[in-house]
Amino acid sequence: MLDNFRRFQAGPDPFGRTWEVEYRWLQTGISIRHADTVTLSGIALAMKDFAARAKSRKLKPEEYQGGTTAVSNLGMFGIKDFTAVINPPHSTILAVGAGEQRPVVKNGALAIATVMSVTLSCDHRAVDGALGAELIAAIKVLIENPMSLLV
């Protein structure tokens, strides 16, 4: 999926003067290098390894620094929705809220569905709103069809 959003992953150089583009990192508290080539199970295994090494204070700085986008999940604390603040050098951050049952309209009738809110904050020097909207639409498709993550 990241390959479709190469323009999305950008950040300033260390001096804040120019923009370097790096779209192959995913920041999740740690940086998963070349995330566009790693399977979902590979990311899960890497996260498990990073978590174990973080608890034992054996992570190297390069393993948790860098990256160009981040995910903030307060949904596990029951927070319905929120706006996350971008931390440089990231160009975006995705805020993930709690999944909860809400009334929705399906086929013209009222129904109950489990709904989750996500909010994308973008640094508009690197990512414009239209591209951010494209990413949110792609994430929506993946969340509504989770099996597509496995292929």
ROROPA-200517 format. One line per field, with one value per residue: x, y, z of N, C-alpha, C in turn. Coordinates in nm, 4 decimals. Example, Ala and Ser with C-alpha at 12.3 -4.5 7.8 and 13.67 -1.06 7.14 Angstrom:
REM residues 2
n.X	1.3190,1.2850
n.Y	-0.5690,-0.2250
n.Z	0.7800,0.7080
ca.X	1.2300,1.3670
ca.Y	-0.4500,-0.1060
ca.Z	0.7800,0.7140
c.X	1.3200,1.2900
c.Y	-0.3300,0.0030
c.Z	0.7800,0.7870
END
This chain:
REM residues 151
n.X	0.0820,0.1979,0.3527,0.1820,0.1678,0.3953,0.4538,0.3600,0.5184,0.7286,0.9772,1.1517,1.5001,1.7745,1.8336,1.6112,1.5763,1.5448,1.3500,1.3495,1.2704,1.1363,0.9858,0.9653,0.9603,0.7942,0.6665,0.6090,0.6391,0.8639,1.0883,1.0054,1.1922,1.1791,0.9053,0.7213,0.7847,0.7519,0.5652,0.2381,0.2434,0.5170,0.5628,0.4219,0.5786,0.8198,0.7407,0.6848,0.9396,1.0745,0.9310,0.9963,1.2732,1.2716,1.1597,1.3650,1.5503,1.7227,1.7102,1.8420,1.9177,1.8740,1.6734,1.4372,1.4219,1.3691,1.1753,0.8702,0.6026,0.3479,0.1598,-0.0956,-0.2597,-0.5286,-0.7577,-0.7612,-0.7927,-1.0501,-1.1074,-1.2964,-1.2510,-0.9789,-0.7293,-0.4122,-0.0829,0.1690,0.4986,0.8095,1.0621,0.8389,0.5851,0.3209,0.0557,-0.1445,-0.4359,-0.5966,-0.9079,-1.1416,-1.3162,-1.6614,-2.0069,-2.2434,-2.5313,-2.6189,-2.7020,-2.8113,-2.8768,-3.1026,-3.2203,-3.2197,-2.9459,-2.7155,-2.3703,-2.0232,-1.8065,-1.5187,-1.3219,-1.0851,-0.8276,-0.6359,-0.3513,-0.1735,0.1336,0.1284,0.3297,0.4523,0.2589,-0.0400,-0.3924,-0.5610,-0.4114,-0.3801,-0.6488,-0.6811,-0.5180,-0.6536,-0.8913,-0.7895,-0.7008,-0.9468,-1.0691,-0.8983,-0.9396,-1.2089,-1.1999,-1.0251,-0.8957,-0.7693,-0.5275,-0.3673,-0.2928
n.Y	-0.1192,0.1270,0.1914,0.3134,0.5674,0.7350,1.0103,1.0883,1.0432,1.2392,1.4656,1.7246,1.8072,1.7650,2.0306,2.1716,2.2857,2.1731,1.9205,1.5819,1.2760,0.9818,0.6909,0.4386,0.3741,0.2967,0.4437,0.3382,0.3946,0.2540,0.2189,0.0627,-0.0512,-0.0355,-0.0980,-0.1288,-0.3616,-0.5626,-0.8278,-0.8454,-1.0247,-1.0280,-0.7651,-0.7795,-0.9697,-0.8280,-0.6124,-0.7480,-0.8401,-0.5905,-0.4835,-0.6587,-0.6155,-0.3449,-0.3399,-0.4560,-0.2642,-0.2619,-0.1557,0.0103,0.3540,0.4153,0.2416,0.3391,0.5964,0.8364,0.7671,0.8656,0.8872,0.8372,0.6441,0.6909,0.5466,0.5813,0.4573,0.2176,0.2989,0.3719,0.6121,0.7958,0.9665,1.1758,1.4313,1.3924,1.5187,1.6168,1.5019,1.6289,1.4474,1.3696,1.3692,1.3179,1.1973,0.9388,0.9234,0.6930,0.5943,0.4471,0.1443,0.1209,0.0425,0.1861,0.3634,0.3123,0.3588,0.1062,-0.0199,0.1468,0.1135,0.1438,0.0345,-0.1386,-0.0955,-0.1747,0.0832,0.2771,0.5610,0.7468,0.9866,1.1926,1.3796,1.6229,1.7612,2.0342,2.1385,1.9282,1.7384,1.7525,1.8182,1.6729,1.4487,1.3354,1.2702,1.0712,0.8717,0.8157,0.7144,0.4815,0.3437,0.3036,0.1226,-0.0981,-0.1541,-0.2195,-0.4451,-0.6621,-0.9008,-0.8449,-0.7439,-0.9584,-1.0560
n.Z	0.0000,0.0734,-0.1442,-0.3243,-0.2308,-0.2543,-0.2694,-0.0320,0.1874,0.3304,0.4556,0.6404,0.5848,0.8213,0.8790,0.8183,0.5673,0.3051,0.1359,0.2013,0.0553,0.1706,0.1537,0.2516,0.5190,0.8192,1.0971,1.4148,1.6810,1.6852,1.4099,1.1171,0.8732,0.5182,0.4940,0.2939,0.1695,0.3471,0.4882,0.6469,0.8616,0.9002,0.9879,1.2286,1.3665,1.3807,1.5411,1.7789,1.8472,1.8709,2.0870,2.2964,2.3132,2.3715,2.6280,2.7680,2.7422,2.5164,2.2637,1.9788,1.9054,1.6301,1.5698,1.6692,1.5884,1.3263,1.0341,0.8689,0.8981,1.1441,1.3854,1.6153,1.8784,2.0673,2.1016,2.2387,2.4937,2.5086,2.3848,2.1644,1.9354,1.8246,1.7730,1.6606,1.7234,1.5027,1.5105,1.4363,1.2560,1.1096,0.8537,0.8679,1.0858,1.2036,1.3798,1.5788,1.6814,1.9209,1.8432,1.8206,1.8811,1.6698,1.5430,1.2035,0.8562,0.6501,0.3411,0.3282,0.5769,0.9321,1.1238,1.3415,1.3698,1.4097,1.4446,1.3691,1.4358,1.2513,1.2251,1.0218,1.0504,0.8724,0.7629,0.5828,0.4299,0.3166,0.2482,0.0809,0.1411,-0.0327,-0.1102,0.1412,0.1881,-0.0048,0.1049,0.3478,0.2384,0.1186,0.3454,0.4719,0.2940,0.3321,0.6054,0.6060,0.4531,0.5644,0.4907,0.2558,0.3289,0.3620,0.1193
ca.X	0.0000,0.2818,0.4050,0.0866,0.1710,0.5345,0.4570,0.3036,0.6199,0.8326,1.0120,1.2621,1.6336,1.8021,1.8440,1.4819,1.5859,1.4931,1.2677,1.3975,1.1575,1.1647,0.8517,0.9723,0.9645,0.6697,0.7002,0.5066,0.7138,0.9907,1.0849,1.0158,1.2539,1.1286,0.7746,0.6458,0.8210,0.7342,0.4285,0.1709,0.2976,0.6539,0.5530,0.3810,0.6953,0.9157,0.6880,0.7027,1.0822,1.1055,0.8704,1.0771,1.4010,1.2462,1.1404,1.4954,1.6340,1.8274,1.6897,1.9390,1.8467,1.8301,1.5557,1.3164,1.4278,1.3468,1.0379,0.8071,0.4634,0.3306,0.0251,-0.1238,-0.3816,-0.5892,-0.8796,-0.7534,-0.8335,-1.1900,-1.1198,-1.3707,-1.1716,-0.8877,-0.6366,-0.2745,0.0109,0.2826,0.6311,0.9137,1.0565,0.7237,0.4996,0.1823,0.0281,-0.2795,-0.4959,-0.6920,-1.0009,-1.2018,-1.4276,-1.7801,-2.1315,-2.3143,-2.6366,-2.5843,-2.8064,-2.7707,-2.9860,-3.2193,-3.2754,-3.1320,-2.8788,-2.6044,-2.2426,-1.9043,-1.7450,-1.3968,-1.2825,-0.9434,-0.8018,-0.5012,-0.2929,-0.0712,0.2139,0.0958,0.4506,0.4932,0.1444,-0.1619,-0.5127,-0.6162,-0.3341,-0.4195,-0.7811,-0.6596,-0.4652,-0.7627,-0.9816,-0.7238,-0.7041,-1.0856,-1.0890,-0.8250,-1.0037,-1.3363,-1.1676,-0.8951,-0.8301,-0.6848,-0.3950,-0.2925,-0.2522
ca.Y	0.0000,0.2464,0.2228,0.4010,0.6984,0.7806,1.1552,1.1086,1.0269,1.3394,1.5371,1.8179,1.7605,1.8023,2.1752,2.2300,2.3658,2.1047,1.8038,1.4511,1.1838,0.8442,0.6352,0.2975,0.3556,0.3126,0.4706,0.2905,0.3964,0.2074,0.2348,-0.0600,-0.0129,-0.1023,-0.1520,-0.1607,-0.4951,-0.6556,-0.8777,-0.8106,-1.1107,-0.9817,-0.6453,-0.8251,-1.0319,-0.7212,-0.5378,-0.8314,-0.8352,-0.4562,-0.4664,-0.7349,-0.5472,-0.2154,-0.3667,-0.4854,-0.1470,-0.3020,-0.0966,0.1108,0.4764,0.4116,0.1565,0.4123,0.7309,0.8404,0.7452,0.9852,0.8905,0.7684,0.6037,0.7099,0.4729,0.6015,0.3772,0.1124,0.3605,0.4102,0.7449,0.7818,1.0310,1.2798,1.4810,1.3724,1.6241,1.5664,1.5228,1.6284,1.4846,1.3107,1.4571,1.2836,1.1062,0.8839,0.9050,0.5830,0.5938,0.3192,0.0860,0.1142,0.0227,0.3099,0.3457,0.3436,0.3242,0.0028,-0.0508,0.2283,0.0808,0.1683,-0.0864,-0.1135,-0.1440,-0.1332,0.1909,0.3311,0.6896,0.7756,1.1240,1.2082,1.5142,1.6352,1.8819,2.0742,2.1698,1.8050,1.6573,1.8332,1.7532,1.5772,1.3258,1.2797,1.2089,0.9466,0.7727,0.7761,0.6283,0.3510,0.2783,0.2618,0.0004,-0.2081,-0.1889,-0.2840,-0.5727,-0.6969,-1.0129,-0.7911,-0.7197,-1.0828,-1.0922
ca.Z	0.0000,0.0803,-0.2758,-0.3907,-0.1679,-0.2467,-0.2426,0.1000,0.2901,0.3126,0.5776,0.6200,0.6203,0.9610,0.8929,0.7856,0.4452,0.1865,0.1681,0.1619,0.0436,0.2118,0.1683,0.2859,0.6635,0.8930,1.2369,1.5079,1.8058,1.6310,1.2646,1.0381,0.7465,0.3978,0.5307,0.1731,0.1226,0.4590,0.5010,0.7719,0.9675,0.9231,1.0716,1.3618,1.4299,1.4115,1.6548,1.8979,1.8771,1.9203,2.2199,2.3926,2.3316,2.4369,2.7715,2.8272,2.7111,2.4240,2.1319,1.9348,1.8654,1.4903,1.5592,1.7061,1.5330,1.1827,0.9916,0.8143,0.9400,1.2722,1.4237,1.7576,1.9089,2.1986,2.1014,2.3412,2.6193,2.4953,2.3241,2.0387,1.8307,1.8706,1.6723,1.7045,1.6836,1.4257,1.5684,1.3331,1.1157,1.0417,0.7751,0.8999,1.1964,1.1982,1.5124,1.5727,1.7942,1.9609,1.7690,1.9056,1.8071,1.6402,1.4427,1.0649,0.7596,0.5550,0.2482,0.3608,0.7086,1.0454,1.1743,1.4332,1.3168,1.4828,1.3674,1.4275,1.3787,1.2321,1.1834,0.9694,1.0552,0.7680,0.7515,0.4463,0.3530,0.2507,0.2057,0.0728,0.1910,-0.1295,-0.0984,0.2706,0.1704,-0.0780,0.1983,0.4378,0.1605,0.1032,0.4769,0.4926,0.2154,0.3966,0.7327,0.5760,0.3877,0.6234,0.4222,0.1479,0.3839,0.3614,-0.0168
c.X	0.0861,0.3321,0.3125,0.0950,0.3139,0.5429,0.4163,0.4092,0.7323,0.8605,1.1295,1.3958,1.6642,1.8100,1.7147,1.4789,1.5220,1.4137,1.3337,1.2763,1.2044,1.0303,0.8530,0.9820,0.8262,0.7063,0.5843,0.5642,0.8538,0.9785,1.1019,1.0667,1.1941,0.9933,0.6920,0.6774,0.7994,0.5877,0.3692,0.2240,0.4418,0.6577,0.5157,0.4987,0.7990,0.8697,0.7067,0.8487,1.1208,1.0515,0.9536,1.2096,1.3845,1.2302,1.2726,1.5980,1.7514,1.8055,1.8001,1.8611,1.7959,1.7071,1.4276,1.3193,1.4061,1.2010,0.9766,0.6582,0.4508,0.1837,0.0115,-0.2581,-0.4249,-0.7207,-0.8792,-0.7870,-0.9781,-1.2120,-1.1833,-1.2951,-1.0868,-0.8017,-0.4955,-0.1857,0.1306,0.4126,0.7350,1.0116,0.9379,0.6482,0.3524,0.1758,-0.1184,-0.3266,-0.6065,-0.7768,-1.0590,-1.3084,-1.5457,-1.9038,-2.2037,-2.4260,-2.5875,-2.7035,-2.7479,-2.8915,-3.1143,-3.2815,-3.1710,-3.0758,-2.7701,-2.4791,-2.1304,-1.8277,-1.6232,-1.3657,-1.1313,-0.9313,-0.6577,-0.4604,-0.1786,0.0040,0.2000,0.2152,0.4921,0.3769,0.0214,-0.2833,-0.5702,-0.5422,-0.3644,-0.5536,-0.7701,-0.6092,-0.5742,-0.8605,-0.9217,-0.7237,-0.8439,-1.1136,-1.0206,-0.8904,-1.1354,-1.3179,-1.0336,-0.8243,-0.7396,-0.5449,-0.3068,-0.2461,-0.1603
c.Y	0.1252,0.2880,0.3165,0.5443,0.7495,0.9291,1.1847,1.1122,1.1264,1.4069,1.6281,1.7525,1.8094,1.9532,2.2473,2.3072,2.3005,1.9843,1.6794,1.3591,1.0439,0.7798,0.4912,0.2722,0.3742,0.3307,0.4275,0.2909,0.3437,0.2230,0.1000,-0.0182,-0.0967,-0.1687,-0.1901,-0.2999,-0.6026,-0.6987,-0.8329,-0.8963,-1.0728,-0.8573,-0.6849,-0.8881,-0.9266,-0.6415,-0.6166,-0.8296,-0.6989,-0.4354,-0.5381,-0.6635,-0.4111,-0.2345,-0.3952,-0.3753,-0.1810,-0.2503,0.0043,0.2345,0.4728,0.3241,0.2274,0.5579,0.7235,0.8130,0.8758,0.9928,0.8096,0.7331,0.6241,0.6449,0.5011,0.5256,0.2703,0.1658,0.4101,0.5481,0.7285,0.8427,1.1416,1.3238,1.4680,1.4837,1.5602,1.6009,1.5202,1.5141,1.4249,1.4155,1.4313,1.2018,1.0658,0.8588,0.8007,0.5823,0.4557,0.2738,0.0760,0.0952,0.1566,0.2805,0.3912,0.3093,0.2247,-0.0338,0.0219,0.2013,0.1082,0.0360,-0.0429,-0.1741,-0.0997,-0.0371,0.2430,0.4632,0.6961,0.9189,1.1327,1.3542,1.5173,1.7664,1.9258,2.1266,2.0481,1.7288,1.7461,1.7496,1.6494,1.4441,1.2574,1.2096,1.0769,0.8365,0.7241,0.6832,0.4887,0.2744,0.2259,0.1307,-0.1182,-0.2509,-0.2613,-0.4196,-0.6228,-0.8125,-0.9633,-0.7575,-0.8433,-1.1239,-0.9893
c.Z	0.0000,-0.0565,-0.3531,-0.3394,-0.1513,-0.2143,-0.1001,0.2082,0.2664,0.4446,0.5527,0.6491,0.7616,0.9841,0.8569,0.6553,0.3236,0.2304,0.1153,0.1544,0.0787,0.2397,0.2156,0.4353,0.7207,1.0387,1.3253,1.6479,1.7795,1.4801,1.1976,0.9006,0.6340,0.4240,0.4085,0.1204,0.2295,0.4658,0.6348,0.8862,0.9993,1.0105,1.2137,1.4362,1.4686,1.5326,1.7844,1.9426,1.9345,2.0618,2.3267,2.4189,2.3960,2.5873,2.8411,2.7969,2.6179,2.2822,2.1032,1.8906,1.7210,1.4697,1.6011,1.6609,1.3835,1.1511,0.9440,0.8431,1.0682,1.2923,1.5737,1.7867,2.0521,2.2085,2.2088,2.4796,2.6143,2.4360,2.1867,1.9218,1.8923,1.7542,1.7285,1.6494,1.6154,1.4981,1.4568,1.3566,1.0404,0.9610,0.8035,1.0281,1.1877,1.3412,1.5008,1.6993,1.8182,1.8619,1.8644,1.8206,1.7944,1.5410,1.3054,0.9764,0.6608,0.4714,0.2870,0.4966,0.8163,1.0972,1.2718,1.3718,1.4089,1.3933,1.4434,1.3587,1.3646,1.1813,1.1369,0.9803,0.9546,0.7832,0.6061,0.3672,0.2724,0.1888,0.1973,0.1131,0.0969,-0.1216,0.0349,0.2612,0.0941,0.0149,0.2932,0.3651,0.1435,0.2350,0.5056,0.4186,0.2833,0.5277,0.7091,0.5087,0.4373,0.5553,0.3096,0.1972,0.3759,0.2228,-0.0763
END
